[in-house]
């Protein structure tokens, strides 16, 4: 970064978007907050290096989300991590009063999906991206995104079964 203005813009951007990136990363990782933090840090580092160009391009938030998803997919593909997945979640109350049982059930089910299925569901339904945008992020065709969405939702429904209904009606 060549001048203070650009650095200050980057700092403002990170302050405004870091929590959103973290929430998306948590969904992608199936609730693994440590991996989510690593993915966000990697994303912000990559964004910092290219900030001059990215900030002039028009939509740095979309660029950051794209980098986050690609970083997640690359991490899953390379399997660099020696960490082991666990089915234990910390007992943290959600201050907004969101039903934690439903949330944990959904995170557990997302965590059992293949990485690309999680990515397509998070992009399409959490990030509310179009099929075209999702295809661009995932480096695939729009037809492949449609197919993967249908199959991933079917797998998610199969994993959730009656569990989600049980938690939603309790």
MDAnalysis code that builds the backbone (N, CA, C; Angstrom):
import MDAnalysis as mda
import numpy as np

u = mda.Universe.empty(510, n_residues=170, atom_resindex=np.repeat(np.arange(170), 3), trajectory=True)
u.add_TopologyAttr("name", ["N", "CA", "C"] * 170)
u.add_TopologyAttr("resid", np.arange(1, 171))
u.add_TopologyAttr("resname", ["UNK", "UNK", "UNK", "UNK", "UNK", "UNK", "UNK", "UNK", "UNK", "UNK", "UNK", "UNK", "UNK", "UNK", "UNK", "UNK", "UNK", "UNK", "UNK", "UNK", "UNK", "UNK", "UNK", "UNK", "UNK", "UNK", "UNK", "UNK", "UNK", "UNK", "UNK", "UNK", "UNK", "UNK", "UNK", "UNK", "UNK", "UNK", "UNK", "UNK", "UNK", "UNK", "UNK", "UNK", "UNK", "UNK", "UNK", "UNK", "UNK", "UNK", "UNK", "UNK", "UNK", "UNK", "UNK", "UNK", "UNK", "UNK", "UNK", "UNK", "UNK", "UNK", "UNK", "UNK", "UNK", "UNK", "UNK", "UNK", "UNK", "UNK", "UNK", "UNK", "UNK", "UNK", "UNK", "UNK", "UNK", "UNK", "UNK", "UNK", "UNK", "UNK", "UNK", "UNK", "UNK", "UNK", "UNK", "UNK", "UNK", "UNK", "UNK", "UNK", "UNK", "UNK", "UNK", "UNK", "UNK", "UNK", "UNK", "UNK", "UNK", "UNK", "UNK", "UNK", "UNK", "UNK", "UNK", "UNK", "UNK", "UNK", "UNK", "UNK", "UNK", "UNK", "UNK", "UNK", "UNK", "UNK", "UNK", "UNK", "UNK", "UNK", "UNK", "UNK", "UNK", "UNK", "UNK", "UNK", "UNK", "UNK", "UNK", "UNK", "UNK", "UNK", "UNK", "UNK", "UNK", "UNK", "UNK", "UNK", "UNK", "UNK", "UNK", "UNK", "UNK", "UNK", "UNK", "UNK", "UNK", "UNK", "UNK", "UNK", "UNK", "UNK", "UNK", "UNK", "UNK", "UNK", "UNK", "UNK", "UNK", "UNK", "UNK", "UNK", "UNK", "UNK", "UNK", "UNK", "UNK", "UNK"])
u.atoms.positions = np.array([
    [0.845, -1.166, 0.000],
    [0.000, 0.000, 0.000],
    [0.884, 1.219, 0.000],
    [0.603, 2.090, -0.917],
    [1.516, 3.215, -1.133],
    [1.208, 4.419, -0.272],
    [-0.057, 4.627, 0.087],
    [-0.344, 5.815, 0.883],
    [-1.219, 5.477, 2.075],
    [-1.303, 6.399, 3.040],
    [-2.075, 6.192, 4.250],
    [-3.561, 6.054, 3.983],
    [-4.060, 6.726, 2.967],
    [-5.489, 6.659, 2.632],
    [-5.891, 5.223, 2.306],
    [-5.098, 4.540, 1.504],
    [-5.420, 3.170, 1.117],
    [-5.371, 2.254, 2.340],
    [-4.385, 2.451, 3.195],
    [-4.275, 1.633, 4.397],
    [-5.467, 1.886, 5.316],
    [-5.872, 3.120, 5.438],
    [-7.023, 3.448, 6.283],
    [-8.306, 2.861, 5.691],
    [-8.437, 2.859, 4.363],
    [-9.601, 2.241, 3.710],
    [-9.639, 0.744, 4.005],
    [-8.485, 0.107, 3.945],
    [-8.408, -1.326, 4.229],
    [-8.829, -1.600, 5.672],
    [-8.329, -0.809, 6.600],
    [-8.664, -0.979, 8.011],
    [-10.165, -0.806, 8.235],
    [-10.764, 0.180, 7.601],
    [-12.214, 0.389, 7.720],
    [-12.979, -0.795, 7.136],
    [-12.516, -1.284, 6.012],
    [-13.170, -2.428, 5.378],
    [-13.127, -3.644, 6.302],
    [-11.954, -3.933, 6.847],
    [-11.803, -5.093, 7.724],
    [-12.694, -4.945, 8.956],
    [-12.732, -3.759, 9.536],
    [-13.574, -3.520, 10.705],
    [-15.041, -3.777, 10.382],
    [-15.469, -3.372, 9.206],
    [-16.874, -3.523, 8.819],
    [-17.234, -4.945, 8.397],
    [-16.306, -5.685, 7.786],
    [-16.654, -6.972, 7.164],
    [-16.120, -8.222, 7.857],
    [-15.208, -8.081, 8.795],
    [-14.571, -9.258, 9.397],
    [-15.576, -10.186, 10.064],
    [-16.546, -9.654, 10.779],
    [-17.508, -10.529, 11.466],
    [-18.380, -11.280, 10.458],
    [-18.733, -10.649, 9.361],
    [-19.515, -11.330, 8.323],
    [-18.690, -12.447, 7.685],
    [-17.425, -12.171, 7.410],
    [-16.543, -13.197, 6.864],
    [-16.418, -14.372, 7.835],
    [-16.304, -14.070, 9.118],
    [-16.167, -15.119, 10.120],
    [-17.421, -15.991, 10.179],
    [-18.604, -15.369, 10.143],
    [-19.850, -16.156, 10.155],
    [-19.920, -17.070, 8.941],
    [-19.558, -16.554, 7.788],
    [-19.558, -17.377, 6.573],
    [-18.561, -18.525, 6.706],
    [-17.397, -18.219, 7.239],
    [-16.365, -19.252, 7.416],
    [-16.830, -20.317, 8.397],
    [-17.538, -19.930, 9.450],
    [-18.061, -20.913, 10.409],
    [-19.037, -21.855, 9.729],
    [-19.864, -21.329, 8.867],
    [-20.800, -22.187, 8.139],
    [-20.050, -23.121, 7.198],
    [-19.056, -22.600, 6.526],
    [-18.285, -23.424, 5.598],
    [-17.574, -24.565, 6.317],
    [-17.071, -24.290, 7.500],
    [-16.290, -25.293, 8.228],
    [-17.150, -26.181, 9.111],
    [-18.452, -26.008, 9.060],
    [-19.338, -26.833, 9.871],
    [-19.229, -26.521, 11.355],
    [-18.910, -25.287, 11.699],
    [-18.843, -24.871, 13.091],
    [-17.456, -24.898, 13.703],
    [-16.438, -25.237, 12.935],
    [-15.063, -25.262, 13.438],
    [-14.549, -23.823, 13.492],
    [-14.691, -23.193, 14.663],
    [-14.353, -21.776, 14.786],
    [-12.857, -21.513, 14.616],
    [-12.031, -22.467, 15.003],
    [-10.590, -22.268, 14.862],
    [-10.186, -22.249, 13.383],
    [-10.709, -23.198, 12.624],
    [-10.433, -23.213, 11.192],
    [-11.051, -21.984, 10.525],
    [-12.226, -21.582, 10.984],
    [-12.882, -20.391, 10.428],
    [-12.003, -19.155, 10.640],
    [-11.427, -19.020, 11.826],
    [-10.530, -17.893, 12.092],
    [-9.313, -17.933, 11.157],
    [-8.764, -19.128, 10.961],
    [-7.619, -19.272, 10.061],
    [-7.985, -18.868, 8.632],
    [-9.159, -19.304, 8.180],
    [-9.591, -18.968, 6.821],
    [-9.790, -17.464, 6.656],
    [-10.378, -16.830, 7.658],
    [-10.592, -15.378, 7.592],
    [-9.253, -14.658, 7.597],
    [-8.334, -15.109, 8.437],
    [-7.009, -14.476, 8.482],
    [-6.299, -14.610, 7.135],
    [-6.367, -15.801, 6.551],
    [-5.761, -16.025, 5.235],
    [-6.412, -15.133, 4.180],
    [-7.730, -15.041, 4.233],
    [-8.466, -14.206, 3.283],
    [-8.061, -12.742, 3.414],
    [-8.025, -12.246, 4.631],
    [-7.662, -10.837, 4.840],
    [-6.212, -10.570, 4.448],
    [-5.345, -11.551, 4.661],
    [-3.954, -11.393, 4.221],
    [-3.842, -11.294, 2.709],
    [-4.566, -12.149, 2.016],
    [-4.557, -12.096, 0.545],
    [-5.172, -10.789, 0.043],
    [-6.213, -10.345, 0.722],
    [-6.873, -9.099, 0.344],
    [-5.934, -7.906, 0.562],
    [-5.173, -7.920, 1.655],
    [-4.248, -6.833, 1.968],
    [-3.216, -6.655, 0.854],
    [-2.706, -7.781, 0.371],
    [-1.676, -7.728, -0.665],
    [-2.196, -7.062, -1.937],
    [-3.461, -7.290, -2.263],
    [-4.037, -6.772, -3.499],
    [-5.002, -5.620, -3.264],
    [-4.975, -5.009, -2.095],
    [-5.983, -4.020, -1.721],
    [-6.048, -2.836, -2.693],
    [-4.930, -2.351, -3.163],
    [-4.950, -1.207, -4.081],
    [-5.803, -1.483, -5.306],
    [-5.614, -2.646, -5.891],
    [-6.382, -3.027, -7.077],
    [-7.823, -3.366, -6.716],
    [-8.008, -4.088, -5.612],
    [-9.349, -4.527, -5.202],
    [-10.231, -3.341, -4.841],
    [-9.684, -2.385, -4.107],
    [-10.484, -1.243, -3.668],
    [-10.935, -0.380, -4.841],
    [-10.161, -0.371, -5.915],
    [-10.556, 0.399, -7.096],
    [-11.541, -0.364, -7.976],
    [-11.644, -1.673, -7.793],
    [-12.480, -2.501, -8.666],
    [-13.968, -2.293, -8.435],
    [-14.371, -1.863, -7.263],
    [-15.774, -1.567, -7.071],
    [-16.470, -2.302, -5.940],
    [-16.269, -3.606, -5.786],
    [-16.990, -4.352, -4.757],
    [-16.028, -5.245, -3.967],
    [-15.271, -4.638, -3.055],
    [-14.310, -5.435, -2.290],
    [-14.967, -6.485, -1.395],
    [-16.208, -6.267, -0.967],
    [-16.892, -7.258, -0.120],
    [-17.128, -8.554, -0.899],
    [-17.575, -8.444, -2.116],
    [-17.797, -9.638, -2.944],
    [-16.467, -10.331, -3.238],
    [-15.433, -9.542, -3.483],
    [-14.110, -10.112, -3.733],
    [-13.631, -10.891, -2.507],
    [-13.822, -10.302, -1.318],
    [-13.392, -10.963, -0.082],
    [-14.149, -12.280, 0.127],
    [-15.446, -12.289, -0.128],
    [-16.232, -13.517, 0.011],
    [-15.744, -14.580, -0.965],
    [-15.428, -14.165, -2.177],
    [-14.921, -15.097, -3.178],
    [-13.592, -15.689, -2.726],
    [-12.702, -14.847, -2.218],
    [-11.408, -15.322, -1.724],
    [-11.615, -16.283, -0.558],
    [-12.545, -15.971, 0.343],
    [-12.825, -16.846, 1.481],
    [-13.268, -18.228, 1.001],
    [-14.199, -18.277, 0.072],
    [-14.698, -19.562, -0.417],
    [-13.611, -20.349, -1.151],
    [-12.824, -19.667, -1.927],
    [-11.745, -20.359, -2.644],
    [-10.677, -20.851, -1.675],
    [-10.411, -20.085, -0.646],
    [-9.442, -20.500, 0.373],
    [-9.950, -21.743, 1.098],
    [-11.237, -21.754, 1.423],
    [-11.829, -22.932, 2.069],
    [-11.722, -24.159, 1.169],
    [-12.095, -24.015, -0.084],
    [-12.048, -25.158, -0.999],
    [-10.613, -25.644, -1.191],
    [-9.670, -24.726, -1.278],
    [-8.265, -25.112, -1.420],
    [-7.784, -25.842, -0.164],
    [-8.197, -25.358, 1.001],
    [-7.808, -26.010, 2.250],
    [-8.338, -27.438, 2.292],
    [-9.586, -27.626, 1.908],
    [-10.177, -28.954, 1.916],
    [-9.513, -29.863, 0.890],
    [-9.170, -29.288, -0.246],
    [-8.550, -30.079, -1.312],
    [-7.146, -30.513, -0.906],
    [-6.398, -29.619, -0.303],
    [-5.015, -29.910, 0.063],
    [-4.908, -30.700, 1.367],
    [-5.920, -30.599, 2.205],
    [-5.923, -31.284, 3.507],
    [-4.606, -31.067, 4.255],
    [-4.228, -29.795, 4.336],
    [-2.979, -29.441, 4.994],
    [-3.059, -29.612, 6.509],
    [-4.237, -29.570, 7.039],
    [-4.397, -29.525, 8.477],
    [-4.235, -30.900, 9.113],
    [-3.514, -30.940, 10.218],
    [-3.360, -32.187, 10.969],
    [-4.371, -32.241, 12.111],
    [-5.230, -31.224, 12.208],
    [-6.220, -31.195, 13.276],
    [-7.291, -32.243, 13.023],
    [-7.877, -32.706, 14.084],
    [-8.935, -33.711, 13.995],
    [-10.287, -33.050, 14.276],
    [-11.277, -33.417, 13.505],
    [-12.622, -32.901, 13.719],
    [-13.211, -33.516, 14.985],
    [-14.071, -32.768, 15.640],
    [-14.711, -33.254, 16.850],
    [-16.204, -32.980, 16.778],
    [-16.965, -33.767, 17.494],
    [-18.398, -33.535, 17.528],
    [-18.818, -32.774, 18.781],
    [-17.849, -32.284, 19.538],
    [-18.133, -31.524, 20.746],
    [-18.117, -30.037, 20.444],
    [-19.129, -29.346, 20.916],
    [-19.217, -27.911, 20.734],
    [-19.170, -27.246, 22.106],
    [-18.573, -26.071, 22.193],
    [-18.542, -25.385, 23.488],
    [-19.949, -24.962, 23.901],
    [-20.184, -24.937, 25.203],
    [-21.474, -24.486, 25.718],
    [-21.475, -22.966, 25.793],
    [-21.855, -22.341, 24.707],
    [-21.938, -20.887, 24.652],
    [-23.377, -20.504, 24.328],
    [-23.949, -19.660, 25.135],
    [-25.310, -19.198, 24.868],
    [-25.266, -18.129, 23.797],
    [-26.228, -18.157, 22.932],
    [-26.333, -17.133, 21.900],
    [-27.052, -15.932, 22.501],
    [-26.385, -14.773, 22.573],
    [-26.995, -13.615, 23.225],
    [-28.249, -13.112, 22.502],
    [-28.429, -13.485, 21.250],
    [-29.606, -13.028, 20.503],
    [-30.804, -13.932, 20.740],
    [-30.628, -15.005, 21.498],
    [-31.743, -15.880, 21.809],
    [-32.077, -16.879, 20.719],
    [-31.177, -17.095, 19.771],
    [-31.419, -18.066, 18.710],
    [-31.405, -19.466, 19.315],
    [-32.270, -20.312, 18.860],
    [-32.370, -21.669, 19.373],
    [-31.068, -22.412, 19.132],
    [-30.314, -22.640, 20.191],
    [-28.983, -23.233, 20.047],
    [-29.047, -24.699, 19.626],
    [-30.084, -25.442, 20.029],
    [-30.192, -26.842, 19.616],
    [-30.359, -26.951, 18.100],
    [-31.202, -26.115, 17.550],
    [-31.409, -26.114, 16.104],
    [-30.125, -25.712, 15.387],
    [-29.475, -24.701, 15.920],
    [-28.220, -24.215, 15.320],
    [-27.150, -25.314, 15.330],
    [-27.003, -25.996, 16.460],
    [-26.006, -27.051, 16.569],
    [-26.345, -28.228, 15.656],
    [-27.612, -28.551, 15.559],
    [-28.027, -29.636, 14.666],
    [-27.696, -29.295, 13.223],
    [-27.988, -28.067, 12.832],
    [-27.697, -27.636, 11.466],
    [-26.192, -27.591, 11.204],
    [-25.419, -27.057, 12.142],
    [-23.962, -27.017, 11.976],
    [-23.372, -28.421, 11.895],
    [-23.885, -29.327, 12.708],
    [-23.417, -30.703, 12.667],
    [-23.705, -31.330, 11.304],
    [-24.907, -31.117, 10.802],
    [-25.272, -31.666, 9.490],
    [-24.425, -31.045, 8.387],
    [-24.215, -29.735, 8.443],
    [-23.351, -29.089, 7.440],
    [-21.941, -29.653, 7.502],
    [-21.457, -29.911, 8.709],
    [-20.112, -30.449, 8.889],
    [-19.937, -31.837, 8.311],
    [-21.028, -32.574, 8.159],
    [-20.949, -33.921, 7.602],
    [-21.061, -33.939, 6.080],
    [-21.378, -32.801, 5.494],
    [-21.450, -32.731, 4.029],
    [-20.047, -32.588, 3.447],
    [-19.850, -33.032, 2.203],
    [-18.576, -32.787, 1.532],
    [-18.336, -31.271, 1.386],
    [-17.095, -30.885, 1.294],
    [-16.717, -29.464, 1.262],
    [-17.423, -28.695, 0.149],
    [-17.485, -29.255, -1.037],
    [-18.119, -28.540, -2.152],
    [-19.622, -28.382, -1.929],
    [-20.253, -29.357, -1.296],
    [-21.681, -29.225, -0.981],
    [-21.899, -28.102, 0.024],
    [-21.049, -28.056, 1.054],
    [-21.150, -26.964, 2.032],
    [-20.946, -25.625, 1.364],
    [-19.941, -25.555, 0.502],
    [-19.637, -24.283, -0.166],
    [-20.813, -23.810, -1.005],
    [-21.417, -24.703, -1.775],
    [-22.516, -24.281, -2.638],
    [-23.727, -23.854, -1.806],
    [-24.001, -24.540, -0.702],
    [-25.132, -24.155, 0.144],
    [-24.894, -22.808, 0.825],
    [-23.687, -22.608, 1.306],
    [-23.387, -21.332, 1.958],
    [-23.439, -20.192, 0.942],
    [-22.860, -20.384, -0.224],
    [-22.880, -19.336, -1.245],
    [-24.307, -18.998, -1.678],
    [-25.088, -20.025, -1.988],
    [-26.432, -19.795, -2.527],
    [-27.428, -19.328, -1.473],
    [-27.404, -19.934, -0.286],
    [-28.485, -19.683, 0.657],
    [-28.092, -18.825, 1.852],
    [-26.832, -18.809, 2.232],
    [-26.403, -17.925, 3.318],
    [-25.955, -16.590, 2.739],
    [-25.115, -16.633, 1.713],
    [-24.621, -15.408, 1.086],
    [-25.621, -14.831, 0.086],
    [-26.629, -15.610, -0.270],
    [-27.669, -15.199, -1.212],
    [-27.088, -14.787, -2.559],
    [-26.149, -15.582, -3.030],
    [-25.530, -15.318, -4.326],
    [-26.340, -15.968, -5.438],
    [-26.239, -15.407, -6.605],
    [-26.917, -15.991, -7.763],
    [-26.182, -17.265, -8.187],
    [-26.830, -18.017, -9.058],
    [-26.203, -19.232, -9.575],
    [-24.942, -18.870, -10.349],
    [-24.999, -17.797, -11.132],
    [-23.844, -17.349, -11.912],
    [-22.672, -16.971, -11.001],
    [-22.950, -16.202, -9.959],
    [-21.890, -15.794, -9.029],
    [-21.290, -17.014, -8.323],
    [-22.140, -17.933, -7.920],
    [-21.674, -19.150, -7.265],
    [-20.780, -19.952, -8.197],
    [-21.172, -20.049, -9.459],
    [-20.378, -20.785, -10.444],
    [-19.006, -20.136, -10.622],
    [-18.966, -18.808, -10.645],
    [-17.690, -18.108, -10.798],
    [-16.772, -18.368, -9.605],
    [-17.321, -18.304, -8.404],
    [-16.519, -18.528, -7.202],
    [-15.968, -19.952, -7.179],
    [-16.804, -20.902, -7.572],
    [-16.418, -22.311, -7.489],
    [-15.711, -22.814, -8.745],
    [-15.508, -21.934, -9.723],
    [-14.846, -22.315, -10.980],
    [-15.559, -23.493, -11.646],
    [-16.853, -23.352, -11.828],
    [-17.628, -24.421, -12.441],
    [-18.748, -23.811, -13.278],
    [-19.534, -24.643, -13.908],
    [-20.627, -24.153, -14.750],
    [-21.879, -23.914, -13.909],
    [-22.799, -23.130, -14.471],
    [-24.054, -22.876, -13.769],
    [-24.869, -24.159, -13.641],
    [-24.792, -25.029, -14.635],
    [-25.512, -26.307, -14.560],
    [-24.977, -27.156, -13.413],
    [-23.666, -27.141, -13.227],
    [-23.061, -27.900, -12.127],
    [-23.503, -27.337, -10.781],
    [-23.637, -26.019, -10.697],
    [-24.096, -25.400, -9.445],
    [-25.529, -25.822, -9.153],
    [-26.391, -25.781, -10.155],
    [-27.779, -26.197, -9.953],
    [-27.854, -27.648, -9.482],
    [-27.114, -28.508, -10.147],
    [-27.115, -29.924, -9.791],
    [-26.596, -30.132, -8.376],
    [-25.479, -29.471, -8.063],
    [-24.892, -29.632, -6.728],
    [-25.832, -29.084, -5.654],
    [-26.522, -27.984, -5.925],
    [-27.480, -27.427, -4.958],
    [-28.571, -28.442, -4.641],
    [-29.156, -29.019, -5.675],
    [-30.237, -29.986, -5.475],
    [-29.726, -31.184, -4.673],
    [-28.586, -31.709, -5.064],
    [-28.039, -32.881, -4.361],
    [-27.614, -32.562, -2.935],
    [-26.997, -31.382, -2.748],
    [-26.547, -30.990, -1.405],
    [-27.741, -30.778, -0.479],
    [-28.797, -30.152, -0.977],
    [-29.995, -29.977, -0.155],
    [-30.614, -31.327, 0.194],
    [-30.617, -32.236, -0.764],
    [-31.127, -33.586, -0.496],
    [-30.310, -34.292, 0.572],
    [-28.983, -34.173, 0.480],
    [-28.112, -34.788, 1.495],
    [-28.340, -34.154, 2.864],
    [-28.482, -32.824, 2.872],
    [-28.703, -32.116, 4.129],
    [-30.026, -32.548, 4.753],
    [-31.064, -32.634, 3.943],
    [-32.359, -33.102, 4.458],
    [-32.245, -34.526, 4.995],
    [-31.500, -35.371, 4.296],
    [-31.301, -36.741, 4.761],
    [-30.568, -36.792, 6.089],
    [-29.579, -35.929, 6.254],
    [-28.826, -35.888, 7.516],
    [-29.671, -35.331, 8.657],
    [-30.477, -34.334, 8.339],
    [-31.285, -33.711, 9.381],
    [-32.467, -34.585, 9.785],
    [-33.080, -35.234, 8.818],
    [-34.211, -36.108, 9.101],
    [-35.213, -35.449, 10.014],
    [-35.600, -36.158, 11.022],
    [-36.577, -35.648, 11.980],
    [-35.924, -34.764, 13.044],
    [-34.597, -34.765, 13.118],
    [-33.896, -33.982, 14.136],
    [-34.263, -32.511, 14.090],
    [-34.272, -31.930, 12.893],
    [-34.545, -30.515, 12.779],
    [-35.983, -30.213, 13.175],
    [-36.914, -31.056, 12.746],
    [-38.311, -30.840, 13.124],
    [-38.474, -30.941, 14.639],
    [-37.765, -31.874, 15.254],
    [-37.833, -32.047, 16.697],
    [-37.361, -30.780, 17.414],
    [-36.259, -30.189, 16.931],
    [-35.717, -28.990, 17.575],
    [-36.547, -27.750, 17.246],
    [-37.103, -27.694, 16.052],
    [-37.872, -26.530, 15.627],
    [-39.209, -26.451, 16.370],
    [-39.800, -27.575, 16.712],
    [-41.103, -27.558, 17.360],
    [-41.023, -27.616, 18.879],
    [-39.834, -27.836, 19.423],
    [-39.694, -27.951, 20.884],
    [-39.827, -26.617, 21.586],
])
